[in-house]
Amino acid sequence: MIISNSRKFIFIHTHKCAGSTITDLLSPYSCWNDIELGVSTLGETLQGVYQQRFGLWKHAGACDVRDVVGDETFEAYFKFGFVRNPFLRVISFYTFIAKLHRTILGANKEIIDTWPISKAFLESDGFSEFIRHPAFVEPSMTKLLTEPSGGSFRVLVDYVGRVEYFDRDIAKVFQRIGIPPPENISPRNTSSNMLKGLHHFYSSEDDLAVVYEKYRSDFEVFGYSPEEAKMDLRRPRS
């Protein structure tokens, strides 16, 4: 998460939506009065202090940021976040925690084992059980980028980019905040943006239904259709 006072923008870092890549791209432009939380060396150093004192951290939601900086600053700054197809986002959660359990040892592993998502992974026999496990409670994108409004949701950021069109959308962000568009982007912690690999994880339309119900608001608010995923599962495999 970044609050740039020098360039007057706020980046909301939604889980598993190329946030680390975006922070890497923006961090070199930070000035002394900017705030980075998480990912970068500066961000990791500041995060504990800001979380303890102000309740802000790497994945703080737009509402949380507004409460801290105040309505006037929040309205004046350009605010943006990125989203991705919820079906693919859940795969990213699964592959992320699986990789950590393969590679992390010692004290860091003890910390990881306290995470609810870790409990869901360790107590599940594969992806289908993982998405149904009660400890899999990772927040929706809607929770971080919107607020409830009249039975629906009001998007609090000025621009919502899509991981599926990352190069195009991050270029729009950079143009808006007055930074040269990045070249040769190397995404961090991102899986394939296409639905074509869905069948490697989702074994049935029941699996799709579980994820759809868990993240229904994300599908509805950000315009993702479950029908494309269903068609992919029905497609014959060679």
N, C-alpha and C positions, 0 to 999 in steps of 0.2 A: 504494500500500500504506500502511496506517495502523496504527500501534500506539498506541492511546489508553490512556495510563496514568491519565488523569483519570477516564475512564468504563469502563476495564477491558474493552476489546474490541480485536480484531485483524481487520482487513479484508485479505483476500488478493485482489489485483487480477489476475484472469485476463484474458489478452489478448482483446480484442474482445468483452467481456461487460459493457458499460456501466460499466466501472470509472472512467472519467473523470467520468461523471455522478454516480456514487456519491461520489467524492472531492469533487466540487464541493458536494454536498449536506452532507457531513460536515465539511468544512474550517472553516466558520465557527464550529464548536463546539470547535475545538482549543484546548488550553491550553498553557502554557509547557513542560510536561513531556511533551507528546505528540509522536509522530514521524510525519511525512508524507513519503513518498518518491514523487516524480513528480507530474505534473498541476498542482498548485497552485504559486504562486510560492514558498512555503515549501518545498514538496516538491521542486521542481526545484533549489533552492539546496542542500538537504541531501543529495540523492541521490548525488552524486559522492563525498562524504566517507564516507557510510555504505557505499557499494559498495566503496570501496577498503579501508576499515578492517574492516568486518564482513561483507562479501559480501551485503549486503541492498540491494535496489533496487526500483523500481516493481513489477516482476513477480516478486518473490521468492516461492518456494513455501512452503507451510506447514511443510515439513520444515526449510527454511532458517531460517525465523523461530524455530522451536522450538529449533534448535541454538544460536541467538544468545541468546534470552531465557531459556532453560532450561525444563526440564519443569514445574517448579512454577508459574511464571508462565503458561506456555502453557496448562496445564490449568485455571488459575483464571480466565483471561480468556474472554469470549464471542468465538468465532471464526466468521467467516462469509465466504462468497464467492458469486459468481454464475456460472451456466453458461448456455449457449444451444444450440440445435440445431446440431450440428456442421456440417451442410450449409450453414446460414446463416452460421455463424462463418467458414467458409472463404471464402464470398462477401465477407464483411466484410474479411478479409485482402486479398483481391484489389482491392476498390474502394478500400481505404485506400492501398495502395501506388500504385495508378494515380493517385489524386488528388494524392499527394505529387509524383509525377513531372510532373504538369501544373502545379503551383503553386510548387514550391520551386526556388530558384535559388541560385547562388553557393556559398559554403563549406558551407552546410547540405546542398545537393544532393550535394556530394562525400562527406559523411558518410553520407547515405542510400544512395549507390551502393555502399558497403562492406557493406551488409546482405545476408545470403543471400537474403532474400525479394525484394530489389531485383534481384538477379541472376536469380532465377527469373522475375520479371516482364519484364525487359528481353530475356531470351532466349526468351520464349514468344510464340507467335502466338495470343493469346486464352486464355480461361479453361481450356479442356480441356488445353492444353499446360502451363499454369501449375501445375495441381494434380498433374501428373505429373513436373514438373521436380525433379531431385534436390536442388536448393538450397532448395526449399520445405520447410522443416523446423521450422515453428513448433510450439511444444510443445503437448501435449495438456492439456486441463483436468484430467485425471486426475493428470498429473505435478505440477501445482501444488497440488491440494487433497487428495491421498491419499498413502499410502505402500504399497509391496508388503506383502502379508500372506498367507502360506500359499497361494501360487499365485493369489491374487486381490488386491484392493486394499481398504485400510481408509481411510475418509474421516476426515480429521483435523480438519475444521471442524465446528462445532456446528449450523450451518444453511447449506443450499445454496439460494439463491434462483435463480429462472429469469428470464431476460430476457423470455421470452414473457409472463410475468405480473409485469412489473416493478413497477407501481404497488402491486399487492397485496403482493408479497414485500418490497419496500423498506419499506413501512409496518410490516410485522412486525418487521423489523430495528430500525427506529427505536423502536418500542414496547419492544423488549427492552432497548435501551441507554438508555432514558429520555429520548428526544428527541422533540419533537412531530413527527408525520408530515409530510412535505413536501407542499406544494401547488404546482400548476402546474409540474410537472416538464417540463423541456425536455432530452430526451436528447441527449448529445453522441456523435458518432462511432458511431451505431448505424444499421443498415439495417432494413428491414421485418422484423417478428417473425413474419410469416406465411409459410407455404410456398408461397403462391399465385404468387410471383414466381420460383420456382426455375427454371422453364424458360427464363428469360432468360439463364441462365448454364450450366446443365447441359443438354447436348445429347442425352444418352443415359443409359441405366441403367448403362452402363460407367463413365461419369463418377461416378455415385453410388457405384459399387463401389470406385473408387479412393479416394474420400474415406472411405468406410466402413472400408476396410482400414487406412488411415493413422490413423484415430481410433477404431478399434474399441473401445478401452477406454472412451472417453467415451460411446459409445452404450450400452454395457453397464452401466457404473457409474451413470450418471445417467438411465438409462431412456428414451433416445430411440430411436424405431423408424425403421428405414429404409423400412418399407413405406409410410408416409404419403407420403414423397417419391416413391417409385415410382408411386404412384397419381396424384400430381400431374402427373408427366411423361406419363402415359398419357391424361390428361384432354384431350378435344378442345378446340382453340382456335378461337375465333370470328374 
